[in-house]
Amino acid sequence: MTPPDRLRALLAKPGLLTMPAVWDGISARLASEAGFETAFLSGSCVAASRLGGPDLDLISFGEMFDSFTMVRNAAPKTLILADGDHGYGNAMNVQRTVSAYGRAGAAAVLIEDKVTPRALTAAGKPCIPREEARMKIRAAVQAAKESGILICARTDCRPTRGIDEAVARIEMYVEEGADILFLDSPADETEIRRAVEASKGRPHFAVLSPGGTRIIPDRNLAEQLGLKIGTYPTAMLSPAIAGIQSGLAALKAGKAASDLALPPAVHNATLGYGTYDEAAKPFIVPA
């Protein structure tokens, strides 16, 4: 089965599908070894990793695709939903983005309706006109036919244009053939229910990490509301940042390691030194 077909099969099963947010080789491999079959290549996590800063649409397609390659190589069996942002331009850019991820083995790709380039402010999420958004998703769905990659259509217009416009866009995305729908920044349970209903039985994706002004349902409530995929962009990234800060504080205090550090043997085993040695044995030239 292809990655998109495998993801479709997972989405057909009951319950909420948890997608850890990953950004590089070690985050992807650890998520895979923890038993997660899927992961979200998060733009915010990649921005933090590559730029050392917030996700303000500064990451390029090339940088995101390079991160996808790292993730795919480190965890080849993991089904990746790639963050395609706004497609990095117009409808033709969207097609290039979708085709590239599909050929490279992504199971799904997210396309959103935010304005690009972003206004010079960190506030707000201005969105393109509705019909322009329609054409982007139409282009994405058309490009997806080559590989079968699933299209996750996201609307960010709730904060700036209201829930009625956001729901209308979700309905439009369903008409255009999107496979997965995503309402960003819902204010309450009622808005989530409206978005799920507008998805017409197709899977609905949600960010379930704490933070922001959106409602953050727990896993049980998310299932009750009809959400199908939950991702947690800060669940791994935030503890990783805290661990790095702890290590730096230990060095400044004159210590060799933080109290959070893994024992050396565990550290080496986690990175796979033993696995490498086993794989290399057949190729060792006898003395």
C-alpha positions as protocol buffer text, in pm:
chain_id: "A"
residue {
  index: 1
  type: MET
  ca { x: 0 y: 0 z: 0 }
}
residue {
  index: 2
  type: THR
  ca { x: 114 y: 354 z: -71 }
}
residue {
  index: 3
  type: PRO
  ca { x: 151 y: 604 z: 215 }
}
residue {
  index: 4
  type: PRO
  ca { x: -174 y: 781 z: 118 }
}
residue {
  index: 5
  type: ASP
  ca { x: -362 y: 449 z: 107 }
}
residue {
  index: 6
  type: ARG
  ca { x: -221 y: 350 z: 446 }
}
residue {
  index: 7
  type: LEU
  ca { x: -332 y: 682 z: 592 }
}
residue {
  index: 8
  type: ARG
  ca { x: -679 y: 641 z: 445 }
}
residue {
  index: 9
  type: ALA
  ca { x: -701 y: 300 z: 614 }
}
residue {
  index: 10
  type: LEU
  ca { x: -598 y: 448 z: 949 }
}
residue {
  index: 11
  type: LEU
  ca { x: -852 y: 728 z: 915 }
}
residue {
  index: 12
  type: ALA
  ca { x: -1125 y: 471 z: 850 }
}
residue {
  index: 13
  type: LYS
  ca { x: -1073 y: 326 z: 1198 }
}
residue {
  index: 14
  type: PRO
  ca { x: -1271 y: 462 z: 1495 }
}
residue {
  index: 15
  type: GLY
  ca { x: -1122 y: 708 z: 1742 }
}
residue {
  index: 16
  type: LEU
  ca { x: -894 y: 1011 z: 1734 }
}
residue {
  index: 17
  type: LEU
  ca { x: -567 y: 972 z: 1545 }
}
residue {
  index: 18
  type: THR
  ca { x: -283 y: 1139 z: 1735 }
}
residue {
  index: 19
  type: MET
  ca { x: -12 y: 1292 z: 1516 }
}
residue {
  index: 20
  type: PRO
  ca { x: 299 y: 1405 z: 1704 }
}
residue {
  index: 21
  type: ALA
  ca { x: 456 y: 1714 z: 1549 }
}
residue {
  index: 22
  type: VAL
  ca { x: 808 y: 1641 z: 1424 }
}
residue {
  index: 23
  type: TRP
  ca { x: 1076 y: 1855 z: 1263 }
}
residue {
  index: 24
  type: ASP
  ca { x: 1397 y: 1653 z: 1210 }
}
residue {
  index: 25
  type: GLY
  ca { x: 1547 y: 1306 z: 1211 }
}
residue {
  index: 26
  type: ILE
  ca { x: 1565 y: 1242 z: 1584 }
}
residue {
  index: 27
  type: SER
  ca { x: 1215 y: 1373 z: 1659 }
}
residue {
  index: 28
  type: ALA
  ca { x: 1071 y: 1157 z: 1380 }
}
residue {
  index: 29
  type: ARG
  ca { x: 1261 y: 843 z: 1480 }
}
residue {
  index: 30
  type: LEU
  ca { x: 1172 y: 874 z: 1848 }
}
residue {
  index: 31
  type: ALA
  ca { x: 805 y: 925 z: 1760 }
}
residue {
  index: 32
  type: SER
  ca { x: 816 y: 615 z: 1542 }
}
residue {
  index: 33
  type: GLU
  ca { x: 989 y: 408 z: 1810 }
}
residue {
  index: 34
  type: ALA
  ca { x: 727 y: 523 z: 2061 }
}
residue {
  index: 35
  type: GLY
  ca { x: 465 y: 352 z: 1844 }
}
residue {
  index: 36
  type: PHE
  ca { x: 315 y: 641 z: 1648 }
}
residue {
  index: 37
  type: GLU
  ca { x: 231 y: 542 z: 1291 }
}
residue {
  index: 38
  type: THR
  ca { x: 176 y: 900 z: 1175 }
}
residue {
  index: 39
  type: ALA
  ca { x: 334 y: 1240 z: 1233 }
}
residue {
  index: 40
  type: PHE
  ca { x: 278 y: 1601 z: 1132 }
}
residue {
  index: 41
  type: LEU
  ca { x: 575 y: 1784 z: 979 }
}
residue {
  index: 42
  type: SER
  ca { x: 495 y: 2109 z: 1158 }
}
residue {
  index: 43
  type: GLY
  ca { x: 589 y: 2444 z: 1009 }
}
residue {
  index: 44
  type: SER
  ca { x: 613 y: 2601 z: 1353 }
}
residue {
  index: 45
  type: CYS
  ca { x: 849 y: 2329 z: 1474 }
}
residue {
  index: 46
  type: VAL
  ca { x: 1062 y: 2349 z: 1160 }
}
residue {
  index: 47
  type: ALA
  ca { x: 1081 y: 2728 z: 1197 }
}
residue {
  index: 48
  type: ALA
  ca { x: 1195 y: 2690 z: 1558 }
}
residue {
  index: 49
  type: SER
  ca { x: 1455 y: 2432 z: 1459 }
}
residue {
  index: 50
  type: ARG
  ca { x: 1591 y: 2598 z: 1145 }
}
residue {
  index: 51
  type: LEU
  ca { x: 1547 y: 2966 z: 1223 }
}
residue {
  index: 52
  type: GLY
  ca { x: 1554 y: 2964 z: 1601 }
}
residue {
  index: 53
  type: GLY
  ca { x: 1238 y: 3173 z: 1600 }
}
residue {
  index: 54
  type: PRO
  ca { x: 859 y: 3179 z: 1562 }
}
residue {
  index: 55
  type: ASP
  ca { x: 654 y: 3059 z: 1267 }
}
residue {
  index: 56
  type: LEU
  ca { x: 585 y: 3382 z: 1077 }
}
residue {
  index: 57
  type: ASP
  ca { x: 592 y: 3248 z: 720 }
}
residue {
  index: 58
  type: LEU
  ca { x: 966 y: 3297 z: 680 }
}
residue {
  index: 59
  type: ILE
  ca { x: 1037 y: 2930 z: 606 }
}
residue {
  index: 60
  type: SER
  ca { x: 1070 y: 2850 z: 234 }
}
residue {
  index: 61
  type: PHE
  ca { x: 945 y: 2551 z: 40 }
}
residue {
  index: 62
  type: GLY
  ca { x: 1303 y: 2428 z: -1 }
}
residue {
  index: 63
  type: GLU
  ca { x: 1367 y: 2436 z: 373 }
}
residue {
  index: 64
  type: MET
  ca { x: 1043 y: 2255 z: 453 }
}
residue {
  index: 65
  type: PHE
  ca { x: 1108 y: 1994 z: 186 }
}
residue {
  index: 66
  type: ASP
  ca { x: 1459 y: 1938 z: 317 }
}
residue {
  index: 67
  type: SER
  ca { x: 1314 y: 1882 z: 664 }
}
residue {
  index: 68
  type: PHE
  ca { x: 1066 y: 1636 z: 515 }
}
residue {
  index: 69
  type: THR
  ca { x: 1355 y: 1445 z: 360 }
}
residue {
  index: 70
  type: MET
  ca { x: 1529 y: 1423 z: 699 }
}
residue {
  index: 71
  type: VAL
  ca { x: 1210 y: 1300 z: 864 }
}
residue {
  index: 72
  type: ARG
  ca { x: 1133 y: 1050 z: 589 }
}
residue {
  index: 73
  type: ASN
  ca { x: 1485 y: 905 z: 594 }
}
residue {
  index: 74
  type: ALA
  ca { x: 1492 y: 870 z: 973 }
}
residue {
  index: 75
  type: ALA
  ca { x: 1144 y: 715 z: 999 }
}
residue {
  index: 76
  type: PRO
  ca { x: 1061 y: 566 z: 657 }
}
residue {
  index: 77
  type: LYS
  ca { x: 754 y: 378 z: 778 }
}
residue {
  index: 78
  type: THR
  ca { x: 592 y: 681 z: 940 }
}
residue {
  index: 79
  type: LEU
  ca { x: 303 y: 837 z: 751 }
}
residue {
  index: 80
  type: ILE
  ca { x: 379 y: 1209 z: 723 }
}
residue {
  index: 81
  type: LEU
  ca { x: 127 y: 1488 z: 685 }
}
residue {
  index: 82
  type: ALA
  ca { x: 348 y: 1769 z: 554 }
}
residue {
  index: 83
  type: ASP
  ca { x: 276 y: 2133 z: 630 }
}
residue {
  index: 84
  type: GLY
  ca { x: 259 y: 2294 z: 287 }
}
residue {
  index: 85
  type: ASP
  ca { x: 172 y: 2634 z: 435 }
}
residue {
  index: 86
  type: HIS
  ca { x: 9 y: 2859 z: 170 }
}
residue {
  index: 87
  type: GLY
  ca { x: 166 y: 2659 z: -111 }
}
residue {
  index: 88
  type: TYR
  ca { x: 445 y: 2919 z: -140 }
}
residue {
  index: 89
  type: GLY
  ca { x: 269 y: 3133 z: -399 }
}
residue {
  index: 90
  type: ASN
  ca { x: -23 y: 3107 z: -639 }
}
residue {
  index: 91
  type: ALA
  ca { x: -219 y: 2804 z: -758 }
}
residue {
  index: 92
  type: MET
  ca { x: 69 y: 2689 z: -978 }
}
residue {
  index: 93
  type: ASN
  ca { x: 308 y: 2706 z: -681 }
}
residue {
  index: 94
  type: VAL
  ca { x: 55 y: 2498 z: -488 }
}
residue {
  index: 95
  type: GLN
  ca { x: 63 y: 2233 z: -761 }
}
residue {
  index: 96
  type: ARG
  ca { x: 443 y: 2218 z: -749 }
}
residue {
  index: 97
  type: THR
  ca { x: 434 y: 2183 z: -370 }
}
residue {
  index: 98
  type: VAL
  ca { x: 173 y: 1905 z: -375 }
}
residue {
  index: 99
  type: SER
  ca { x: 343 y: 1715 z: -656 }
}
residue {
  index: 100
  type: ALA
  ca { x: 682 y: 1729 z: -487 }
}
residue {
  index: 101
  type: TYR
  ca { x: 553 y: 1595 z: -157 }
}
residue {
  index: 102
  type: GLY
  ca { x: 349 y: 1327 z: -332 }
}
residue {
  index: 103
  type: ARG
  ca { x: 643 y: 1199 z: -535 }
}
residue {
  index: 104
  type: ALA
  ca { x: 865 y: 1201 z: -225 }
}
residue {
  index: 105
  type: GLY
  ca { x: 632 y: 975 z: -28 }
}
residue {
  index: 106
  type: ALA
  ca { x: 426 y: 1205 z: 195 }
}
residue {
  index: 107
  type: ALA
  ca { x: 86 y: 1066 z: 290 }
}
residue {
  index: 108
  type: ALA
  ca { x: -85 y: 1406 z: 299 }
}
residue {
  index: 109
  type: VAL
  ca { x: -9 y: 1777 z: 261 }
}
residue {
  index: 110
  type: LEU
  ca { x: -173 y: 2078 z: 423 }
}
residue {
  index: 111
  type: ILE
  ca { x: -259 y: 2389 z: 219 }
}
residue {
  index: 112
  type: GLU
  ca { x: -395 y: 2703 z: 389 }
}
residue {
  index: 113
  type: ASP
  ca { x: -560 y: 3028 z: 280 }
}
residue {
  index: 114
  type: LYS
  ca { x: -341 y: 3287 z: 450 }
}
residue {
  index: 115
  type: VAL
  ca { x: -210 y: 3586 z: 256 }
}
residue {
  index: 116
  type: THR
  ca { x: 145 y: 3558 z: 127 }
}
residue {
  index: 117
  type: PRO
  ca { x: 373 y: 3739 z: 168 }
}
residue {
  index: 118
  type: ARG
  ca { x: 269 y: 3801 z: 525 }
}
residue {
  index: 119
  type: ALA
  ca { x: 205 y: 4155 z: 645 }
}
residue {
  index: 120
  type: LEU
  ca { x: 493 y: 4292 z: 852 }
}
residue {
  index: 121
  type: THR
  ca { x: 336 y: 4208 z: 1187 }
}
residue {
  index: 122
  type: ALA
  ca { x: 310 y: 3901 z: 1405 }
}
residue {
  index: 123
  type: ALA
  ca { x: -57 y: 3977 z: 1479 }
}
residue {
  index: 124
  type: GLY
  ca { x: -356 y: 3840 z: 1293 }
}
residue {
  index: 125
  type: LYS
  ca { x: -400 y: 3595 z: 1005 }
}
residue {
  index: 126
  type: PRO
  ca { x: -530 y: 3786 z: 702 }
}
residue {
  index: 127
  type: CYS
  ca { x: -659 y: 3550 z: 434 }
}
residue {
  index: 128
  type: ILE
  ca { x: -693 y: 3560 z: 59 }
}
residue {
  index: 129
  type: PRO
  ca { x: -1040 y: 3607 z: -100 }
}
residue {
  index: 130
  type: ARG
  ca { x: -1267 y: 3305 z: -97 }
}
residue {
  index: 131
  type: GLU
  ca { x: -1253 y: 3234 z: -471 }
}
residue {
  index: 132
  type: GLU
  ca { x: -876 y: 3258 z: -475 }
}
residue {
  index: 133
  type: ALA
  ca { x: -870 y: 3006 z: -191 }
}
residue {
  index: 134
  type: ARG
  ca { x: -1100 y: 2783 z: -394 }
}
residue {
  index: 135
  type: MET
  ca { x: -857 y: 2785 z: -685 }
}
residue {
  index: 136
  type: LYS
  ca { x: -565 y: 2693 z: -462 }
}
residue {
  index: 137
  type: ILE
  ca { x: -748 y: 2388 z: -329 }
}
residue {
  index: 138
  type: ARG
  ca { x: -873 y: 2302 z: -677 }
}
residue {
  index: 139
  type: ALA
  ca { x: -514 y: 2312 z: -801 }
}
residue {
  index: 140
  type: ALA
  ca { x: -399 y: 2101 z: -505 }
}
residue {
  index: 141
  type: VAL
  ca { x: -663 y: 1834 z: -563 }
}
residue {
  index: 142
  type: GLN
  ca { x: -576 y: 1819 z: -931 }
}
residue {
  index: 143
  type: ALA
  ca { x: -204 y: 1781 z: -858 }
}
residue {
  index: 144
  type: ALA
  ca { x: -274 y: 1512 z: -596 }
}
residue {
  index: 145
  type: LYS
  ca { x: -416 y: 1276 z: -858 }
}
residue {
  index: 146
  type: GLU
  ca { x: -64 y: 1187 z: -974 }
}
residue {
  index: 147
  type: SER
  ca { x: 43 y: 1028 z: -643 }
}
residue {
  index: 148
  type: GLY
  ca { x: -282 y: 992 z: -450 }
}
residue {
  index: 149
  type: ILE
  ca { x: -152 y: 1217 z: -172 }
}
residue {
  index: 150
  type: LEU
  ca { x: -431 y: 1343 z: 55 }
}
residue {
  index: 151
  type: ILE
  ca { x: -509 y: 1716 z: 64 }
}
residue {
  index: 152
  type: CYS
  ca { x: -571 y: 1877 z: 402 }
}
residue {
  index: 153
  type: ALA
  ca { x: -743 y: 2212 z: 335 }
}
residue {
  index: 154
  type: ARG
  ca { x: -706 y: 2464 z: 617 }
}
residue {
  index: 155
  type: THR
  ca { x: -882 y: 2793 z: 670 }
}
residue {
  index: 156
  type: ASP
  ca { x: -728 y: 3057 z: 894 }
}
residue {
  index: 157
  type: CYS
  ca { x: -1002 y: 3313 z: 842 }
}
residue {
  index: 158
  type: ARG
  ca { x: -1191 y: 3260 z: 1169 }
}
residue {
  index: 159
  type: PRO
  ca { x: -1010 y: 3539 z: 1364 }
}
residue {
  index: 160
  type: THR
  ca { x: -1038 y: 3799 z: 1088 }
}
residue {
  index: 161
  type: ARG
  ca { x: -1354 y: 3711 z: 894 }
}
residue {
  index: 162
  type: GLY
  ca { x: -1566 y: 3520 z: 1145 }
}
residue {
  index: 163
  type: ILE
  ca { x: -1698 y: 3168 z: 1184 }
}
residue {
  index: 164
  type: ASP
  ca { x: -1963 y: 3194 z: 912 }
}
residue {
  index: 165
  type: GLU
  ca { x: -1700 y: 3266 z: 647 }
}
residue {
  index: 166
  type: ALA
  ca { x: -1475 y: 2993 z: 787 }
}
residue {
  index: 167
  type: VAL
  ca { x: -1754 y: 2734 z: 767 }
}
residue {
  index: 168
  type: ALA
  ca { x: -1842 y: 2848 z: 415 }
}
residue {
  index: 169
  type: ARG
  ca { x: -1481 y: 2789 z: 312 }
}
residue {
  index: 170
  type: ILE
  ca { x: -1479 y: 2440 z: 462 }
}
residue {
  index: 171
  type: GLU
  ca { x: -1795 y: 2358 z: 267 }
}
residue {
  index: 172
  type: MET
  ca { x: -1627 y: 2495 z: -46 }
}
residue {
  index: 173
  type: TYR
  ca { x: -1315 y: 2284 z: 15 }
}
residue {
  index: 174
  type: VAL
  ca { x: -1532 y: 1973 z: 44 }
}
residue {
  index: 175
  type: GLU
  ca { x: -1695 y: 2063 z: -290 }
}
residue {
  index: 176
  type: GLU
  ca { x: -1349 y: 2092 z: -444 }
}
residue {
  index: 177
  type: GLY
  ca { x: -1250 y: 1743 z: -324 }
}
residue {
  index: 178
  type: ALA
  ca { x: -1028 y: 1805 z: -20 }
}
residue {
  index: 179
  type: ASP
  ca { x: -972 y: 1487 z: 180 }
}
residue {
  index: 180
  type: ILE
  ca { x: -914 y: 1640 z: 526 }
}
residue {
  index: 181
  type: LEU
  ca { x: -1049 y: 1969 z: 661 }
}
residue {
  index: 182
  type: PHE
  ca { x: -903 y: 2204 z: 920 }
}
residue {
  index: 183
  type: LEU
  ca { x: -1062 y: 2504 z: 1095 }
}
residue {
  index: 184
  type: ASP
  ca { x: -789 y: 2701 z: 1268 }
}
residue {
  index: 185
  type: SER
  ca { x: -863 y: 2893 z: 1590 }
}
residue {
  index: 186
  type: PRO
  ca { x: -1216 y: 2778 z: 1679 }
}
residue {
  index: 187
  type: ALA
  ca { x: -1352 y: 2980 z: 1972 }
}
residue {
  index: 188
  type: ASP
  ca { x: -1572 y: 2716 z: 2135 }
}
residue {
  index: 189
  type: GLU
  ca { x: -1730 y: 2372 z: 2105 }
}
residue {
  index: 190
  type: THR
  ca { x: -2014 y: 2501 z: 1891 }
}
residue {
  index: 191
  type: GLU
  ca { x: -1773 y: 2628 z: 1628 }
}
residue {
  index: 192
  type: ILE
  ca { x: -1592 y: 2294 z: 1620 }
}
residue {
  index: 193
  type: ARG
  ca { x: -1923 y: 2112 z: 1574 }
}
residue {
  index: 194
  type: ARG
  ca { x: -2018 y: 2344 z: 1289 }
}
residue {
  index: 195
  type: ALA
  ca { x: -1683 y: 2285 z: 1119 }
}
residue {
  index: 196
  type: VAL
  ca { x: -1705 y: 1908 z: 1160 }
}
residue {
  index: 197
  type: GLU
  ca { x: -2061 y: 1910 z: 1021 }
}
residue {
  index: 198
  type: ALA
  ca { x: -1945 y: 2120 z: 725 }
}
residue {
  index: 199
  type: SER
  ca { x: -1679 y: 1856 z: 656 }
}
residue {
  index: 200
  type: LYS
  ca { x: -1956 y: 1618 z: 544 }
}
residue {
  index: 201
  type: GLY
  ca { x: -1809 y: 1308 z: 704 }
}
residue {
  index: 202
  type: ARG
  ca { x: -1452 y: 1374 z: 592 }
}
residue {
  index: 203
  type: PRO
  ca { x: -1181 y: 1373 z: 861 }
}
residue {
  index: 204
  type: HIS
  ca { x: -1132 y: 1697 z: 1050 }
}
residue {
  index: 205
  type: PHE
  ca { x: -787 y: 1799 z: 1176 }
}
residue {
  index: 206
  type: ALA
  ca { x: -718 y: 2008 z: 1489 }
}
residue {
  index: 207
  type: VAL
  ca { x: -426 y: 2155 z: 1681 }
}
residue {
  index: 208
  type: LEU
  ca { x: -466 y: 2037 z: 2041 }
}
residue {
  index: 209
  type: SER
  ca { x: -155 y: 2187 z: 2203 }
}
residue {
  index: 210
  type: PRO
  ca { x: -214 y: 2445 z: 2477 }
}
residue {
  index: 211
  type: GLY
  ca { x: -172 y: 2809 z: 2380 }
}
residue {
  index: 212
  type: GLY
  ca { x: -334 y: 3077 z: 2171 }
}
residue {
  index: 213
  type: THR
  ca { x: -691 y: 3198 z: 2196 }
}
residue {
  index: 214
  type: ARG
  ca { x: -854 y: 2888 z: 2049 }
}
residue {
  index: 215
  type: ILE
  ca { x: -1046 y: 2627 z: 2247 }
}
residue {
  index: 216
  type: ILE
  ca { x: -828 y: 2328 z: 2338 }
}
residue {
  index: 217
  type: PRO
  ca { x: -1042 y: 2019 z: 2394 }
}
residue {
  index: 218
  type: ASP
  ca { x: -884 y: 1718 z: 2562 }
}
residue {
  index: 219
  type: ARG
  ca { x: -871 y: 1387 z: 2378 }
}
residue {
  index: 220
  type: ASN
  ca { x: -1207 y: 1260 z: 2500 }
}
residue {
  index: 221
  type: LEU
  ca { x: -1389 y: 1583 z: 2419 }
}
residue {
  index: 222
  type: ALA
  ca { x: -1215 y: 1604 z: 2081 }
}
residue {
  index: 223
  type: GLU
  ca { x: -1357 y: 1263 z: 1992 }
}
residue {
  index: 224
  type: GLN
  ca { x: -1704 y: 1361 z: 2116 }
}
residue {
  index: 225
  type: LEU
  ca { x: -1694 y: 1672 z: 1899 }
}
residue {
  index: 226
  type: GLY
  ca { x: -1617 y: 1461 z: 1594 }
}
residue {
  index: 227
  type: LEU
  ca { x: -1254 y: 1555 z: 1540 }
}
residue {
  index: 228
  type: LYS
  ca { x: -1051 y: 1283 z: 1371 }
}
residue {
  index: 229
  type: ILE
  ca { x: -686 y: 1397 z: 1377 }
}
residue {
  index: 230
  type: GLY
  ca { x: -517 y: 1578 z: 1664 }
}
residue {
  index: 231
  type: THR
  ca { x: -166 y: 1723 z: 1647 }
}
residue {
  index: 232
  type: TYR
  ca { x: 38 y: 1870 z: 1931 }
}
residue {
  index: 233
  type: PRO
  ca { x: 307 y: 2109 z: 1795 }
}
residue {
  index: 234
  type: THR
  ca { x: 451 y: 2196 z: 2137 }
}
residue {
  index: 235
  type: ALA
  ca { x: 425 y: 1853 z: 2300 }
}
residue {
  index: 236
  type: MET
  ca { x: 779 y: 1753 z: 2199 }
}
residue {
  index: 237
  type: LEU
  ca { x: 929 y: 2088 z: 2100 }
}
residue {
  index: 238
  type: SER
  ca { x: 866 y: 2262 z: 2431 }
}
residue {
  index: 239
  type: PRO
  ca { x: 1027 y: 1990 z: 2647 }
}
residue {
  index: 240
  type: ALA
  ca { x: 1318 y: 1979 z: 2399 }
}
residue {
  index: 241
  type: ILE
  ca { x: 1371 y: 2353 z: 2446 }
}
residue {
  index: 242
  type: ALA
  ca { x: 1348 y: 2311 z: 2823 }
}
residue {
  index: 243
  type: GLY
  ca { x: 1606 y: 2032 z: 2808 }
}
residue {
  index: 244
  type: ILE
  ca { x: 1850 y: 2245 z: 2608 }
}
residue {
  index: 245
  type: GLN
  ca { x: 1805 y: 2534 z: 2851 }
}
residue {
  index: 246
  type: SER
  ca { x: 1866 y: 2295 z: 3141 }
}
residue {
  index: 247
  type: GLY
  ca { x: 2187 y: 2170 z: 2979 }
}
residue {
  index: 248
  type: LEU
  ca { x: 2314 y: 2524 z: 2921 }
}
residue {
  index: 249
  type: ALA
  ca { x: 2233 y: 2622 z: 3279 }
}
residue {
  index: 250
  type: ALA
  ca { x: 2429 y: 2321 z: 3403 }
}
residue {
  index: 251
  type: LEU
  ca { x: 2732 y: 2421 z: 3196 }
}
residue {
  index: 252
  type: LYS
  ca { x: 2715 y: 2778 z: 3327 }
}
residue {
  index: 253
  type: ALA
  ca { x: 2704 y: 2638 z: 3681 }
}
residue {
  index: 254
  type: GLY
  ca { x: 3023 y: 2442 z: 3618 }
}
residue {
  index: 255
  type: LYS
  ca { x: 2858 y: 2101 z: 3579 }
}
residue {
  index: 256
  type: ALA
  ca { x: 2925 y: 1851 z: 3303 }
}
residue {
  index: 257
  type: ALA
  ca { x: 2558 y: 1764 z: 3248 }
}
residue {
  index: 258
  type: SER
  ca { x: 2207 y: 1857 z: 3347 }
}
residue {
  index: 259
  type: ASP
  ca { x: 2005 y: 1647 z: 3588 }
}
residue {
  index: 260
  type: LEU
  ca { x: 1777 y: 1581 z: 3288 }
}
residue {
  index: 261
  type: ALA
  ca { x: 2057 y: 1427 z: 3082 }
}
residue {
  index: 262
  type: LEU
  ca { x: 2033 y: 1063 z: 2982 }
}
residue {
  index: 263
  type: PRO
  ca { x: 2305 y: 831 z: 3117 }
}
residue {
  index: 264
  type: PRO
  ca { x: 2575 y: 793 z: 2848 }
}
residue {
  index: 265
  type: ALA
  ca { x: 2483 y: 431 z: 2775 }
}
residue {
  index: 266
  type: VAL
  ca { x: 2118 y: 519 z: 2729 }
}
residue {
  index: 267
  type: HIS
  ca { x: 2209 y: 822 z: 2520 }
}
residue {
  index: 268
  type: ASN
  ca { x: 2422 y: 610 z: 2285 }
}
residue {
  index: 269
  type: ALA
  ca { x: 2161 y: 335 z: 2263 }
}
residue {
  index: 270
  type: THR
  ca { x: 1889 y: 590 z: 2182 }
}
residue {
  index: 271
  type: LEU
  ca { x: 2097 y: 732 z: 1899 }
}
residue {
  index: 272
  type: GLY
  ca { x: 2151 y: 381 z: 1762 }
}
residue {
  index: 273
  type: TYR
  ca { x: 2523 y: 315 z: 1795 }
}
residue {
  index: 274
  type: GLY
  ca { x: 2458 y: -53 z: 1864 }
}
residue {
  index: 275
  type: THR
  ca { x: 2224 y: -81 z: 1565 }
}
residue {
  index: 276
  type: TYR
  ca { x: 2492 y: 68 z: 1342 }
}
residue {
  index: 277
  type: ASP
  ca { x: 2753 y: -180 z: 1466 }
}
residue {
  index: 278
  type: GLU
  ca { x: 2523 y: -475 z: 1396 }
}
residue {
  index: 279
  type: ALA
  ca { x: 2443 y: -350 z: 1047 }
}
residue {
  index: 280
  type: ALA
  ca { x: 2811 y: -290 z: 971 }
}
residue {
  index: 281
  type: LYS
  ca { x: 2938 y: -635 z: 1077 }
}
residue {
  index: 282
  type: PRO
  ca { x: 2890 y: -808 z: 737 }
}
residue {
  index: 283
  type: PHE
  ca { x: 3110 y: -546 z: 570 }
}
residue {
  index: 284
  type: ILE
  ca { x: 3410 y: -557 z: 802 }
}
residue {
  index: 285
  type: VAL
  ca { x: 3727 y: -675 z: 628 }
}
residue {
  index: 286
  type: PRO
  ca { x: 3891 y: -952 z: 834 }
}
residue {
  index: 287
  type: ALA
  ca { x: 4225 y: -857 z: 988 }
}
